[in-house]
Each structure stands twice: as structure tokens, then as C-alpha cells.
């Protein structure tokens, strides 16, 4: 079971845009092999950075409007939000240390 927060169009503003801490947003799908590889890493980061970052997931099959609004064409795509703004975006499965480097400067 994932430790991250599932985000949809109803809770996006509250969970992502109004978050008091940086948000690591994962655009993924159940059928995506690389997405399944990144999932356990994101769970580790959720535990290790509890209270410092918020890890959220958006299933692109269920939330195509949000995916379209973010211009998602490949998954997994990781988007870092800080103070309600996109500050970084990376496409593809990455090792843990590279994922950490996406948000570490915002802690």
C-alpha cells in the first residue's frame, strides 16, 4: 500500500497548491512498468522526509484533465511544486538519489 497521497481534481488545490511544504507529484498509471519501479522509492521518501515534503500521486488514466493541464505526455513524470508553483519537472524512472536531488534545494 502506498504511503503517498492520491490527488485528483477535487483535492489538487488543497493538497498541492496550498501545501505548506514542497510537493513531489508523481504522474503514473497502473500499467506502467517504470512507474511501478519508482513507487517503492517514493514510499521510502514519504517516510524519510515526513513533515518536510509531501509525496502525491496522480493516476493519469483517472485524472486526464490534470495530466493534460500539466502537459504530461510520458510517465512516470515527477513534478516538484514549491509555494504553489512548479519548480522542477523530470520524465522517466530515476534512482532514489536523483529523485532526492529534484527537491533537496527546496527543503
N, C-alpha and C positions, 0 to 999 in steps of 0.2 A: 504494500500500500504506500502510495506516495505521500510525502510529508509536506509537499508544496500546496499552494492554494490554487484551486481551479477557478479561472477567471472567465467571465462571459460578459456579454454586452450590458447586463444589468448591474454587475458589481465592478466593472472596469474602472470607473471614475474613483470609487472609494478605495479599492484595493491597490490601484496602480498610480493614478494621477494625484491622489491626496495622501499617498503614503509618506509618513514622516522619515522613513529610511529608504535608501536606494532599492530599486526593484529589479530583479533578474527575471525577465519574462521569456518563457520558452514556448515557441510556436512549434507544435508537434502533431503527430497523428498515430493512432494505434498500429497501423500497418507499416510504419516507417522504421526500418531496422536501425539506422543510425540514431533515431530518436530514442529507441529502447536502450541503446548503449549509453546515452547521455543521462537518462533518467536516474540511475543509481548515484551518479556523480552529483546531480542536483539535490538528491535526498541528503547526501553527505554534507553538502554546502549549507543546506537548510539547517541542519543540526549544528554545524561548526560556527556558523555566523548568525545564530539565533539572536534576534534583537538588533542586529547590525545591518542585515539585508533581508528583504522579503523575496522568496522564490515563488513565482506564479507560473502557471501553465495555461496555455490556450490551445485547445484542440481545434485545428484548422477545419476539420470536417464538420464540427458542430458550430463553429463561430466564423464562417467565411466572411461575414461583414467586417469583423475586427481584423482578420487576416488581410483582407483587401485594403482596409484603411491604413495598414502598416506596409503595404506593398510586398507582402510575403509571396515569393514565387518558388522557393526551395525550403525544405525543412530537414533537420531542425534549424531554426533561426533563433538566436539568442539576442534579446534587446535589453539594454540597460536603461532604465529610467531613473533620473535623479531630479528631485524637486518638480515632478510632473512633466519633465522634458526628456526626450530621447537623447542620450549622450553617447551611446555606442550601439553597434549592431554587428553581429557576426553570423555567417551562414556556415553550417556544417557541424559535424560531431568533433568535439575538441577534448583533449585530456584535461583533467582537473586543474592543473596549474595554469593552463591557458584561459580557462573559464574564470578562474580567480583574478587573473590579470585584467579581465574586462571591467571588473567593478572595484578592484582594490584601491584605486586612487580616489574613490568617492566615499570611502569609509571615514 
